[in-house]
Amino acid sequence: MNMDNTRFEEILQFIRTLYPNENPVPLHAPRFLGREKEYLTQCIETTYVSYVGQFVTDFEEHIKKLTGAHYAVAIANGTAALHMTLLAAGVQPGNEVITQALTFVATAAGIKHALAEPIFIDVEAETLGMSPEALKAFLVENASYKNGVTINRKTGKRIAAVVPMHTFGHPVRLEEISAICDEYGLMLIEDAAESLGSTYKGKHTGTWGRAGILSFNGNKPVTTGGGGMIISNDEALAEKARHLSTTAKRKHPWQFYHDEVGYNLRLPNINAAVGCAQMEYFDSTIKNKRETAEMYKAFFDQKNIPFFTEPQDCHSNYWLNVMFLNDREERDAFLEYSNANGIQTRPVWQLIPALPPYASCQCDPIPIAKDLEDRIVNIPSSVRIF
Ligand SMILES: *Cc1c(COP(=O)(O)O)cnc(C)c1O
């Protein structure tokens, strides 16, 4: 039987105890708890507000240290970081890239920006991300692997890469996905936009394949206002991405020589300054978010309502907490009730293959994604302040 407003109200009351000082309670508000103002002032006083400056380098160093990636390239936003990564990795116009049907639209847009075609496969309920079984089944059914190249028999096009996304900060089964990519000669490129601080088998998300991308949008665990990062252990890829996103200008003290059509997508110093300040207390951010998830878990267990917890072998950042309702009707009733009563909640994204720009893309059967779409509700997950 579906819940009524009395039961909904019990949930809202609990959420209000987590965020007593905010009304309405936002889904995920940024927090500025460190030296953000001081660093921003430093940018203005030194005039280093734009693409050149120490904070960009320092921010890249922070991310390298946290993730263990050998190279990090700061980019204007996460979508552009995926675009630049795919180009730098050598994805060609007309190539195909496999991703998951349940993701934020930026994953698919980044693939399209690189003039590649996304292919959508199913997710799994255990991780909310790409299912290795669905990936394998898609390739067995559709692909031919010859001389290191995988061709899609249905379209005749080359499949170049696989882009899994770590939904709400919960890592996918990277070991299995990585092994399938190796078997078919496909590049693994992780959309780790939501999973800064999340590891799988002790290794940071975004570092399992050729490259990974991060986002520092206003709602992400670390924000720079807007921002993104490419992480990789591949020096050539990182240098290519840096070059492409910096107008493809050859390094020279004064000459303007651009050796290809470049992009203007570097992260300004003023944004990186905020990121540096946020990284200085990132450990406590993650600790706070994981404690919030524990409190939710204890509450929902007691109420017999399913709440999503980190998958096996994962240490998740719990970016956005997830509760499950019974069906679309109950979900919509809860969304209505909570948003009308001062608690911001959101459904998961509409499945990408159902959106007009992606409707003609190849799409595998996606029963799990469809089921999750009906039942997921994101609940407030900002860092709690005391
Ligand atoms: C936030 C996000 C991005 C990148 O977003 P930007 O706003 O461009 O920084 C990419 N993929 C996913 C899954 C995201 O959640």
The ligand as an SDF file (V2000), in Angstrom:
LIG
                    3D

 15 15  0  0  0  0  0  0  0  0999 V2000
   27.2860   17.6870  -13.1170 C   0  0  0  0  0  0  0  0  0  0  0  0
   27.4940   16.6250  -14.1170 C   0  0  0  0  0  0  0  0  0  0  0  0
   28.2820   16.8080  -15.2710 C   0  0  0  0  0  0  0  0  0  0  0  0
   28.9820   18.0550  -15.6280 C   0  0  0  0  0  0  0  0  0  0  0  0
   28.2700   19.1630  -15.3730 O   0  0  0  0  0  0  0  0  0  0  0  0
   28.7750   20.6740  -15.5240 P   0  0  0  0  0  0  0  0  0  0  0  0
   27.5940   21.4020  -14.9940 O   0  0  0  0  0  0  0  0  0  0  0  0
   29.0160   20.8960  -16.9610 O   0  0  0  0  0  0  0  0  0  0  0  0
   29.9960   20.8930  -14.7050 O   0  0  0  0  0  0  0  0  0  0  0  0
   28.4760   15.7280  -16.1040 C   0  0  0  0  0  0  0  0  0  0  0  0
   27.9310   14.5480  -15.8580 N   0  0  0  0  0  0  0  0  0  0  0  0
   27.1640   14.3310  -14.7720 C   0  0  0  0  0  0  0  0  0  0  0  0
   26.6220   12.9800  -14.5570 C   0  0  0  0  0  0  0  0  0  0  0  0
   26.9080   15.3600  -13.8740 C   0  0  0  0  0  0  0  0  0  0  0  0
   26.1330   15.1230  -12.8120 O   0  0  0  0  0  0  0  0  0  0  0  0
  1  2  1  0
  2  3  1  0
  2 14  2  0
  3  4  1  0
  3 10  2  0
  4  5  1  0
  5  6  1  0
  6  7  2  0
  6  8  1  0
  6  9  1  0
 10 11  1  0
 11 12  2  0
 12 13  1  0
 12 14  1  0
 14 15  1  0
M  END
$$$$
